Each structure stands twice: as structure tokens, then as C-alpha cells.
Amino acid sequence: MSRQAQPRPFEVRLGVAAEASTIAALLLEAFEPYRSAYTYDAFEYTTPTAEIIKPRFTEGPIWLAVDNDEAIGTVSVLAEDERFYIRSMAVKPSAQGRGVGQQLLDTLEQYARELGFSKLYLYTTFVLPAARPMYEKTDFM
């Protein structure tokens, strides 16, 4: 009788500014397969460099999903008035389907509630095959 392999566990933790290059590389790897669906400017905005990411640590938290010291997902948020703006969310292609994106969303939602926020919002493109179902399941639509 064959046993189906269980996905390995991963942790979600706050990132630090020294990991800006890791986050930039993760974003690029996650979005590179969809580059042709973006305009040049939109792709550059979606895949910021470490120099752009580093100051974001003063604007709001950035989380990393980590598996055996490898960053496999990330998300950051920015507080705006009475709502949280979700930005720069990505999961490495090799880690997709393991619930990484959902765990990142759950983590930031819990954080937002702890701070008293009741509204989250994001902008996304539906060229990403897993984005729409995940966001719909989480009631973003």
C-alpha cells in the first residue's frame, strides 16, 4: 500500500530588513512565469528591488513563509486610514498548492484584527491562476 507524501510544515514569521534581497528574489521568481501578461511598468512595480523593499519595513510588517530556512512566500501590508492594504504577496512556484498563500493571508488578517482594523483590500491581476480562487475563498470578492 503506497502512502501519499504529506507536505512538509513551514512557518510564517516577520521578516527583517536584512532579508530585502531574499524577498525581492522571491517576488521575481514567483511572477517571472507571468511576465508577458504585464506591461513593463506593471511588472517592475510587482517585482520591486531590494532597494525599494528595504524602506517598506518602516511602513508596515512584511511576513515570510519559511521552510527549512528557505523563503517560500511573502506578504506585506500597509495601514491606510481604517483599512489594511495587502501588497507584494507571492509564493514560490515550487511551494504553491501547500497552503502558503492562505497561511500568509490568515496571519495578516489576525494581525489586522489585533490592531482593530476591520477592512483589508488588495489589487491583483487574474493572470495568476491561483489568485482568484484563494481570494474568493477568503471573501475578497
Phi, psi and chi 1 to 4 in degrees:
 res  aa     phi    psi   chi1   chi2   chi3   chi4
   1 MET       -  126.2 -173.1  178.6  -77.2      -
   2 SER   -86.9  145.1   68.2      -      -      -
   3 ARG  -105.0  135.4  -62.1  174.9   88.5  172.7
   4 GLN   -80.1  131.3 -167.9  170.7   11.0      -
   5 ALA   -66.9  134.2      -      -      -      -
   6 GLN   -87.5  141.8  -65.3  -66.8  -41.6      -
   7 PRO   -61.6  141.6   -8.7   14.3      -      -
   8 ARG   -68.6  146.6  -68.1 -171.1  -35.3 -130.4
   9 PRO   -70.3  156.6   23.5  -29.5      -      -
  10 PHE  -137.5  164.6   58.3   88.6      -      -
  11 GLU  -117.5  152.1   70.4  169.5  -43.4      -
  12 VAL  -113.5  126.4  173.6      -      -      -
  13 ARG  -142.5  163.7   63.3  164.0  174.7   77.9
  14 LEU   -68.9  138.8  -75.8  171.5      -      -
  15 GLY   -84.8  170.9      -      -      -      -
  16 VAL  -128.1  158.0  -64.5      -      -      -
  17 ALA   -55.6  -31.4      -      -      -      -
  18 ALA   -65.0  -13.0      -      -      -      -
  19 GLU   -97.8   12.1  -65.5  172.1  -51.9      -
  20 ALA   -56.9  -40.3      -      -      -      -
  21 SER   -66.2  -38.8  -67.3      -      -      -
  22 THR   -62.8  -43.3  -62.1      -      -      -
  23 ILE   -66.2  -42.8  -67.3  166.2      -      -
  24 ALA   -60.7  -42.9      -      -      -      -
  25 ALA   -66.0  -38.9      -      -      -      -
  26 LEU   -63.2  -46.4 -167.5  156.1      -      -
  27 LEU   -59.7  -44.9  -69.9  166.6      -      -
  28 LEU   -62.8  -44.9 -176.8   60.1      -      -
  29 GLU   -62.6  -40.3 -177.7  178.4  -13.5      -
  30 ALA   -69.3  -36.3      -      -      -      -
  31 PHE   -97.5  -13.8  -72.7   98.5      -      -
  32 GLU   -54.1  -41.9 -178.3   63.4   38.6      -
  33 PRO   -61.8  -15.8  -23.1   33.7      -      -
  34 TYR  -110.9   11.0  -50.2  100.8      -      -
  35 ARG   -52.4  -41.2 -177.4 -171.3  -72.1 -102.8
  36 SER   -67.1  -17.3   64.6      -      -      -
  37 ALA   -85.3   -6.6      -      -      -      -
  38 TYR  -107.4  153.5  -72.8   85.6      -      -
  39 THR   -73.4  165.0   65.0      -      -      -
  40 TYR   -56.7  -50.0  176.2   83.8      -      -
  41 ASP   -63.3  -40.4  -70.7  -20.4      -      -
  42 ALA   -65.3  -38.7      -      -      -      -
  43 PHE   -67.8  -41.0 -169.3   79.1      -      -
  44 GLU   -62.1  -39.2  -67.4  -63.7  -52.7      -
  45 TYR   -67.7  -37.8 -179.3   78.9      -      -
  46 THR   -74.5  -27.6  -57.5      -      -      -
  47 THR  -120.9   68.8   58.3      -      -      -
  48 PRO   -64.8  154.6   24.4  -32.4      -      -
  49 THR   -78.4  168.5   63.6      -      -      -
  50 ALA   -59.1  -35.2      -      -      -      -
  51 GLU   -64.5  -31.5  -68.1   75.3   27.5      -
  52 ILE   -81.1  -37.1  -67.2  170.0      -      -
  53 ILE   -70.5  -40.5  -66.9  169.5      -      -
  54 LYS   -52.8  -47.5 -163.0  167.6 -169.3  172.5
  55 PRO   -68.0  -18.4   -8.4   14.3      -      -
  56 ARG   -64.6  -21.4  -70.6 -177.5  176.4 -178.5
  57 PHE   -64.6  -20.3  -78.6   91.5      -      -
  58 THR   -88.2  -11.6   63.3      -      -      -
  59 GLU   -92.5  -24.0  -60.9  171.6   -5.4      -
  60 GLY   171.6  171.3      -      -      -      -
  61 PRO   -71.3  150.0   21.8  -27.6      -      -
  62 ILE  -127.6  122.1  -59.6  174.6      -      -
  63 TRP  -101.5  153.3  -72.1  -85.0      -      -
  64 LEU  -125.0  137.7  -78.3  172.6      -      -
  65 ALA   -93.2  128.2      -      -      -      -
  66 VAL  -128.2  134.8  179.9      -      -      -
  67 ASP  -126.7  112.7 -176.8    7.9      -      -
  68 ASN    50.6   50.5  -69.5  -33.5      -      -
  69 ASP    68.7    9.4  -64.4  -35.2      -      -
  70 GLU  -106.8  127.1  176.6 -170.7    7.6      -
  71 ALA   -71.9  123.3      -      -      -      -
  72 ILE  -119.2   -6.5   59.0  171.2      -      -
  73 GLY  -164.1  159.0      -      -      -      -
  74 THR  -154.6  154.4 -173.3      -      -      -
  75 VAL  -156.4  146.4   67.5      -      -      -
  76 SER  -131.3  157.7   64.3      -      -      -
  77 VAL  -133.1  155.5  -65.5      -      -      -
  78 LEU  -134.3  121.5  177.3   64.6      -      -
  79 ALA   -74.0  128.8      -      -      -      -
  80 GLU  -133.1  109.0  -65.9 -177.0  -18.3      -
  81 ASP    52.9 -111.6  -61.1  -41.0      -      -
  82 GLU  -106.1   18.2  -63.9 -178.8   12.8      -
  83 ARG  -141.8  162.0   60.8 -172.9 -175.0  173.4
  84 PHE  -106.6  129.6 -107.0   20.0      -      -
  85 TYR   -96.3  120.8  167.8   49.5      -      -
  86 ILE   -89.6  124.6  -57.3  168.1      -      -
  87 ARG  -137.4  161.4   66.4  179.3  179.5 -170.9
  88 SER    52.2   50.5  -65.3      -      -      -
  89 MET   -95.2  132.8 -178.0  164.0  173.2      -
  90 ALA  -159.1  150.8      -      -      -      -
  91 VAL  -130.4  133.3  175.7      -      -      -
  92 LYS   -55.2  140.2  -82.3 -173.3  148.8 -168.7
  93 PRO   -53.1  -38.7  -28.7   36.5      -      -
  94 SER   -69.7  -14.7   61.8      -      -      -
  95 ALA  -107.0   -2.6      -      -      -      -
  96 GLN   -67.3  146.9  -68.7  174.4    3.1      -
  97 GLY    90.4    2.4      -      -      -      -
  98 ARG  -103.2    3.7  -67.2  179.3   49.4 -163.8
  99 GLY    85.6   12.9      -      -      -      -
 100 VAL   -64.6  -49.2  175.8      -      -      -
 101 GLY   -59.9  -43.2      -      -      -      -
 102 GLN   -64.2  -40.7 -172.4   62.9   56.2      -
 103 GLN   -66.2  -36.7 -176.0   61.7   44.6      -
 104 LEU   -64.1  -44.3  -72.5  165.5      -      -
 105 LEU   -62.3  -43.2  -82.3  177.1      -      -
 106 ASP   -61.3  -40.2  -67.8  -12.7      -      -
 107 THR   -64.2  -47.1  -61.1      -      -      -
 108 LEU   -70.8  -31.7   73.6   86.8      -      -
 109 GLU   -65.4  -43.0 -175.7  176.1   -0.3      -
 110 GLN   -62.1  -43.1  178.2 -179.0  -14.2      -
 111 TYR   -60.8  -45.7  178.1   80.9      -      -
 112 ALA   -61.0  -42.6      -      -      -      -
 113 ARG   -63.5  -41.2  -76.8 -170.2  175.9  144.8
 114 GLU   -60.2  -31.3  -71.6  170.8    3.1      -
 115 LEU   -87.5   -2.2  -66.8 -179.7      -      -
 116 GLY    91.3    9.7      -      -      -      -
 117 PHE   -81.5  143.0  -73.0   89.9      -      -
 118 SER  -119.8   -2.2   60.5      -      -      -
 119 LYS  -128.0  131.6  -64.9  178.7 -175.5  176.6
 120 LEU  -120.9  146.2  -58.4  171.6      -      -
 121 TYR  -146.7  160.2   77.2  103.0      -      -
 122 LEU  -154.3  162.1   58.6   86.1      -      -
 123 TYR  -117.2  136.3  -62.7  106.0      -      -
 124 THR  -144.5  170.0 -170.5      -      -      -
 125 THR  -118.9  142.9  175.4      -      -      -
 126 PHE   -91.6   19.9  -68.7  119.0      -      -
 127 VAL   -76.9  -12.8  -60.7      -      -      -
 128 LEU   -87.5  115.2  -53.1  172.5      -      -
 129 PRO   -61.1  -32.7   14.8  -22.6      -      -
 130 ALA   -93.1   -9.9      -      -      -      -
 131 ALA   -64.7  -54.9      -      -      -      -
 132 ARG   -59.2  -50.2 -173.9  177.2 -168.5  128.4
 133 PRO   -60.0  -39.3  -20.2   28.6      -      -
 134 MET   -65.5  -45.1 -178.3 -179.7   64.9      -
 135 TYR   -69.5  -36.9  -66.5  136.9      -      -
 136 GLU   -64.6  -41.2  -74.4  176.4  -20.0      -
 137 LYS   -63.2  -28.6 -177.0  172.5   76.1  174.2
 138 THR   -95.0   11.2  -46.1      -      -      -
 139 ASP    65.6   34.6  -68.3  -29.0      -      -
 140 PHE   -86.2   -9.6  -85.3   96.3      -      -
 141 MET  -101.7      -  -54.0  -48.1 -102.6      -
